[in-house]
């Protein structure tokens, strides 16, 4: 756990001397957060602020709070994060959630709060969207999450089993995990460089239940594990990460795509779902489980009917090879190619960090209150890159890199 915390502090957010670190975590992760706090102060942090939450309290809010209260979000909380970001703080999110936390709750109630929260946090989100601050996400086991992932394991051993799976996925079990992560980031960058050289205008996806063409805007950039904040400090937003990603053109997505893994969203699991796009917009969708939750996601706002991210992840990767479904997007998205509904990432466009929303929209980037990744990759997925002359080049074959 100490090695994992050290990795999150020194590589994930890369805390600098005299810097503030804000840790956003559930109380189920208290033991790990205490270790992170010590590591951060040992690295020279000036302040470590912990923003706690509790799943039981969250569940009770959605069960009993008045309808109108769910459409409110405390402005002082949003402004506090914005103030810390303006002062150069780093932000570390620690996940330990129950994938079924809000099962049985009316999805409309969950969506009302989610929209209020996203709206209030929009000014703060600009700091993370444009990599102005260093930020990262990690996860630790909780009893409910471990039970979901390893129901067949003896209850007394489930959390240990999930710890082992997390350590393997994040390469913490390597002899020199910090050095290994830097080497891993360089390997991903090599694929990003190859894709950037090609300057594809679109990607064509073909696989079980999927035949989708995703247009790419002029000047798009393929990015990967590493990023730098406005002060030049390197950080890694997601740990684990196996993806190379960019932005799609909002209006140039056509065809049908089918999910390959369950999506944990709003405290519910959406399973076996498909989306059909016409000129970028979702025009039809279905789900075997949690259809209403999927509907609430897509109906969040106008932008949630469009895509904001395209990510390539090989089927042969540490998470996929483990054959573990984590029921957690941070891990499952790094076991399979995925797309994201919602806002696009400005730094994936040449000059995008300094563009206004209007300028980004003119270049084809989507805007929304939400950004939700869903997994589409498997061992049968083929992807071709299409250039300006219409020539197709293999990018993925049978779920793995071919470029």
C-alpha angles and dihedrals in degrees: 000000000000090000091049092049090047090051092051092049101040101034106016101051095000095216113218128211113281092010127134118236120202114200116196109196147142119249088246085074095050096119092052093044090055089055091047090051092054092047091050094052090046087054090055103265115167096208134005111202118190120204104199130200134180126214094211091055090046092052091048091051092056092045099048114012116111114263093245092051091062089062091060131082123185109257092205089062094051092045091050092059091044091051092051091048091050087054092055100258122162120230127216120186116200116198125200101148134159105239089213097043096124099032109145094022116122104262089218090064091050091047093051091057093042091054092047091050094047092048093050093047096048095103090050091045091062088068093057097035092056095038091242088142133033114253140163143176127221133165138217132190126270125185094251094047093046091050090053094050098040108027092151094056121092107269091239091058102040098094091048089051091052091047089054091050092049093047090051093046093049094042091239089136091065119106092244106020096173092054091042091054093052090050090047092052090053091051092053091047089058090061090046090053092052092051092047090053091055096054094203117196094207146001124226116209122198127176143107106333091351132106107148136154117203117194118215124214122242110267096023116159127212108224134183145177102329130067137166127222124224090273091057096252114147118230140163114229099200127037111218104034130166099156138112108197147176142167126277124220105262096226102037105073117111135168138032131305129189126204120245099195136029116271118224106212132155092355092304135095117237109202137191097359134160135196129204119205132198119185089343099309127109104243099168137018141171138183134190090213133024095010091161091055090051090049092052090050094051092044094051090108139320092282092056088070089068139060125257104178142035115195130184118207124168118239088228101069134121094264096044092044090055089065088218120139104208097190084221122106094217089066104026093052088058092056096057145024109271146183129210130224113217139020123021126231111250094205089065089071127069106260091359096130092068098040125106121237089258092053092048090050091051088055091053103261120142126232127202143142090251141052116189125171120213127187124242104156127109141147091281100051118118122190127189127192115223119206130204091273092053095252114149121220123189111248099164130017122186090350099308139093116285100164 
